[in-house]
Amino acid sequence: MDKLLTIFKIPELRRKIFFTAVLLAIYRIGFYVPLPIVNQNQLRNWEEQQSTNTAGKLFGTVAMFGGTSIGMSTIFGLGIMPYISASIIFQLLGSVVPSLEAMMKEGESGRKRINEYTRYATVGLCAVQSAAWVNYIMSPSIGIILPQYRDFWHGVVCVCIMTAGTIFLMWVGEQIDEYGIGNGISLLIMAGILARVPVALNGLWQNATSKLTPEPGKYGITTLLLLLGLFIAVVVGVIAITESQRRIPTQSAKHVRGRRVFGGTRQYLPLKVNQAGVMPIIFASSLLIFPSMVFRGLATGTATWRSETWSFASFFASLFQELAEAFTRQSYIYTVSYIILIYFFCYFWTAITFNPKDMADNLKDYGSFIPGYRPGRRTSDYLEKVMLRITYVGAAFLALVAVIPSLVQTSMEVDFTVASFLGGTGLLIVISVCLDLVQQIDSHLVMRNYSGLVNRK
């Protein structure tokens, strides 16, 4: 408690925390401001219906990554996802386009130019996504838009509002980076995820047994204790793996100047076990939603051709329907495909972000080497071999955390809203952002000669 109070004794740190809290509050307020043409009662009913079907799962996944909700019909309806998508696109292009790769190596000036291109790409993505969404909700079958507002100009106004909302969130994230504490974009995503906690706890409370509530429910006291213990175990495991490192010993070369010897010190090169972070789960879960939607659409389209004389149309309709159900969440094929894609994207993302040749060249330039390995190619091959091994462990950890919600929901018959907080993408994002926030606060305290929040050995 004393350490927490110490945070607010430093004026600069206190201003940063309050500034960040105010901007996050503005984000949450704007999150509930609907578009001017939306019928809010119909929107609420539509969200409840969508939460159970395949389209709702797609909207729910996008909403979690972007810090919004399934409805997505507010001024911040697109969330921050377009900016994240644009950043990922340019990061991937930076490894294959020579001009962008050279720009990344220019330092601060190159980073500013890439950020400028990312902002322009964000505007384009916002315009496309918001136009597609507005066109979707304006359909008479959806029924959440008032009839008198289903025209082109009202649609253009809504597209501009949603685009401006995402650009404003991008600006909020940059202001938090510059004047606040923590990573602004990550904090916005975390705020959107944590906003679901009251809904999950309310559902858990309503389904508790008569020992806790007047009405009997389906969750017993044993189930609640198991959920609590599992949540603590998963959080501890995620923190341990997220912070774990493979330390490669290095040694600097000795330099003799006159009668004095410089260098020769032993250090280590830290390689993170979970080098890819949460990106493999994001890519894998996003891709696995589309097969179910595509096969379901093919089944619906083929069923319209079904007739007594056209027997093979009925066969294909049944086949597509079975394939759509095979790729639904919690199925065996879905789980196996999920794990395979997580492994694939772990190695893919690590190959993009980790360059053993550059790291070996940097060690050589600074006069350091790994004992037992010659500088240059031998060092690069050794680093690549080590990274391949620890990436396998990191991918196994991500796969385990990703499938825990489905396993808990199936075995304990718990609602997915509750089970999602026992693992998956949301928990990884929240823990990663919290660890980064604690480290930044800790660095501010240590810089001013206070004892940090983290015990140091």
N, C-alpha and C positions, 0 to 999 in steps of 0.2 A: 504493500500500500504506500509506503514511503517513497518508493521509486516512482510510482504513478503520480504522486503529488509533486515530485521533483520536476516532472515534465512541464507542469504549468507554472513553475517558478522562473523559467527562462522566458523572457518577454518575446524574443524572436520565434522560438519554437511554439509558444502559446498562440501567437498571431497566425502562424502557418496552420496549426491544427484548426483554429476557429474559421479561418478562410476556407479551408478544405471542407469543413462541416457545412458551411453556408452554401457553397456551390453544390454539394451533394443534396442538400435539402431542396434547392431550386430544381435540381434534376428530378427528384421524386415528386415535387408538386406538379411540374409540367407533364409528368408521366400520366397523370389522371385528368388532363385537359383534353377532351375529345375533339375530333374534327367538327366543324360547324354544321355539317350535313348529316351527321350520324344520329340515328335514333338509339339513345342509350339503353332503353329497356330491351329492344330487340338485339342490341349488341351483346348484352349480358346473357340473354338466352342462347344466342348463337355461340358464344364462347363455351358455355356448358356443354353444348352438343358437340363442338369440335374437339373438346378435350379427350374424347373417347375414340375418334376415328383416325384413319391414316393421315389425312391432311392436318389434323390437329397435332399429331406427333411431329410432323415437319415444322409447323409453325412454332410448336413448343421448343424444339431444338434450336431453331434460329433465334427465338426469343431469349433463350438462356444465354447464348453466346453474345447477343447484342444488348442485353440488359433491358428487354422490353417484355411484353406479354403476348399471349396467343392472338388477342384481338387486333393489336397493332394499328388501331384507328385513332391514335392520339397525335398531338403535335410532335411528340418524341417517339412516334410509332415504329420507325425504323431502327431506333436505338443507335448504337455506335458501330453496328456490324458492317455497314458500307466502308467505314474508315479502316476497320480491321482487315476487311477483304482487300482493300487497295494496298494496305501496308504489306500484306502477305504476298500479293501479286508482284510488287516491286522487289521484295526480298528474294523471291524465286527468280525473277528476271535478272537480278543482280549477279546470279551465279552462272547465267548462260549468255547474257548480252555483254560484250566486252566494254562498250561505252559506259554502261551503268556500273559494271565492276570497277572500272577505272575511277568513276565518280565516287564510289564508296571509299576508295583508298585515298581520296583527297583530303580527308579529315572533316573539319567543321564546315567548310564551304561546300563540299560535296554533299554532306548530310543535309544542309539547308536546301540545296537544289532538289534532292530526292524528296524531301518533305513537301516542297512546293508542288512537285509533280503528283505526289500522293494526294494532296488536297484537291487538285483538279480532277483526278480520277475518282475521288470520293463524290464530288458533285455529280459527275456523270453516272456513277452507280446509283446514287440517291434518286436521280431523275428517272432512271430505268425501273428501279425496284418500286418506287412510290407510284409510278404510272401503272405498272402491272398490278399492284395491290389495289389501287383505287378503281381500276377497271374491273377487278375481281369482285370487290364489295358492291359495285354499282349494279351488279346483275340482279334482276328482279327475284331470282330464286333464293338469293341470300337474304334479302329483306331487311337489311339494317340501315339502308339509305332511304330517306323520305322521298316519295315519288316526284315531288316538284323540284328536287335537286339532282335528278339523274340526267344531267346534260353535260356538254363538253366543257363549258366555262367553269362550272362548279368543280369539275374534275381537275382542271388546270390549277385552280386555287388550292385544292387539297394537295396536289403534287408539289406546288411551291411551298406550302406550309410544312409538309413532311421533310422536304429537302432542307429548308431553312432550319428545322428542328435538329436534324443530324449535324449540320454545320455548326450550330450553336453548341451542341454537345462536344463536338471536336474542339471548339474553342475553349469550352469549360475544362476539358482534359488538359489542354496546353497551359491554361492558366494555373491549374493545380500543379503541373510539373514545374512551372517557373516560380510561383509564389506560395504554393502550398507544400504539403508533405506527401510523399508517396507518388506512385505512377498514376496519373490522372485517368487514363483510359481503363486501366485495370480496376481502379476504385469504382468507376461507374458500373463496370460489369459486376463487380462484387456486390455493390448496392442493389442491383437488380435481382441477384440470386438470393441475397439475405432477405429481400422483401417477401419472398415466398415462405419464410420460416413461420410467420404467424398462421398462414393458411394450413401448413402441414401440422403444426401443433394443435390447431383447432380441430382438424380432422382426427388427430390421435386422441384428443380429449373426448370428442363425441363418441368414439368407438371404444372407450375404456369400459371396464366391467363395472358392475354395481357397487364394488368396493370403493370406487372413486366417484361415480356419478349415480344419480337416482335411477337411470335407465340402464338395463343390462346391455353390454356390447360384445363385440367379437374379440377384443384384445383383453387378455388376462393380465394379472400382475406379473406373471412369469414372462410373458411376451414383452411387456414394457421394460422389465429389468434386462432381458436379453438384448433388446434394441439399444438401451442405454450403454450396456457393456460393449456391444459391437461398435457403436458409434465412437466410444473412447478408444477402442483398439484400432479402428481404422484411422482415426485422426493421428494417433501416436505413430502408426506405421507410415502414413503419408509424410509426416514431418521428418521421420528418420530417413526415408528413402530420398526425399527431396533435398535434404541437407547432406546426404552421404556423398563421399568423394573417393576417387582412386588416386592416391598421392604418388606421383612418379618422382623418385629422388633425382635431383640435379646437383651439379657441382660446377662452380665457376673456375675458370683457369687462373693459375697463379701468375702474377706479374712482379718481377723484381726491378725495383727502382733504387739504385744506390745500394744501401744496406737493408732496405726495408722490402718486405714481401706483401703484396696486395692480392686480394682475391682468395680463391681456394675455399670459399665458404660453401657449406652444404645447405641446400634449400629443397623445395619440392614443387612439382607442377600439378595443381589440382585438376582432375578430370571428373566432372559430375556424372554420377551413375544415370540420372534421368536428364540427359543432355537435351532431349527434345521437348521437355516440359509437358504441357497439356495439349499441344498441337496434334499429335497422332490421334487422340480420342476425338477431337473436334472434326478432323477430316474423316475418320472412319464412321462416326455416328451420322455425319451429314450424308455421306455417300450411301449408307445402307438404308436410308429412308426412301431413296428414289426407286430402287427395284420394286418395292411393294406398291408404290404409286403407279409405276409404269405398267406392271402386270395387272393391277386392278383396273386401270383404264382400258387395257387391251381386252380384259375379260368383259367389261361393260360394253365396249364397242362390238366385240364378236357376238355377244348375246343378242344384240339387235338384229343380227343376220340369221339367227337361229330359225329353222323351219323343219317340217317333217321330211322334206325331200333333200335337205342340205344337212346331212348328219355330221360331216366333219366340222362344221361351224360349232355345233354343240360340243364336240370333243375338244376343240381348241378353247372354247369358253371355259370349260371345266378345268382344262390344263392351266390356263392363265390364272384362274381363281385359286387353284392349289399352290401355284408358284407365289402368288401374292400373299397367301397365308403362311407359306414357308419362310418368307422374309419379314414377318411381323416380329415385334419384340418378344423376347423370352423363348422363341422357338430354337430348336437345335441348330438348324442351318444358319439362322441369324447370329447365334452366339459364336459358332465356329468361324463364320465369315468376319465377325467383329474382331475376334482375336487375331486372325490372319492379317487383316487390314491394319490393326494397331502395330503389329510387328513390322509390316512393310513400311508404314509411314514413320515409325521410329528410326529405322535405318535410313530412310529417304531424307528425313529432316536433319538427322545427324550428319549425313554426307554433305548436305548443303551448308550447314552452320559450322561444321568442324573441318578444318583443312590441316591435316597433319604435316603437309609439306611446308606451308607457311609457318607453322609452329616450330618445325625443325630449323627452318632458316632463321627465325627470330632468336632461337636459342644460340645458334651459331654466331649471329651478328653480335649478341651480347656477351660472347665469350663463355657460354655455359654449355654443358654437355651432360648426357645421361651416362652414368658409369657403366662400362661394359659395351657401349654402342658408339660407333664412330659418328661424328656429326654429319648431317646431310641425309642421304637416302636411307642408311641403316636406322637412324633415329626416326625418320618419317615412317618407315615400315613398322617399327616397334610401336609407335604411338597409334598407328592405324590398327594393329593387332589388338592392342589393349582396349581401344575404343569399341571394336567389334564385340569383344567379350562382355564389357560392362553394359553395352547397349542391349545385349540379349537379356541381362538381368533387369535393366530398366523397363524394357518392353514387357517382360513377364509381370512386373509390378503394376504397370499401367493396365494390362489386360485383366489382372485380378481385381483392381479397383473398379474398372469399368463394368465388370459383370456382377459385382456384389449387389447392386440394387435389384437386378433381375432375379438373382438367387434368393435374396431376402423376400422379395414380393411373392415368389412362387412357393418357397418352403414355409414361410410364416404367414402367408395370406395378408400381407400388409399393403395398403394403398401405395401406388408408385410415388405419389407426392411425398410420402414419408420416407419410403425406401431410397429415394434419390439423394437424400442427405446422408446416407450411409456409404456413399461412394460415388463414382462417376465424375463427370466433368465439373459439375458445380462445386463439389467438395475440394477437388484439386485446385480450382481457380481461387476459391476463398482462402485456402491454406497458403498457397503460394503468394497471394497478395498480402496476407497478414504477416507472413515471414519477412517479405520485403519492407513492409511498413515498419515492423519492429526494428529491423536492421538500420533503417534510415533514422529513426528516432534515437536508437542506441548510439549511432555515430555522432549525432548532435550533442548528446549528453557527454560522451567521452571527450569530444573536442573542447568542451567547456569545463573539463576536469571534474565531472560528476561521475559517479559509478553508473555503469550502463545497465540497461534492462536485462541483458544477457550476461550470465556469469562467465567470466573469462578465467581460463586456467593459466 
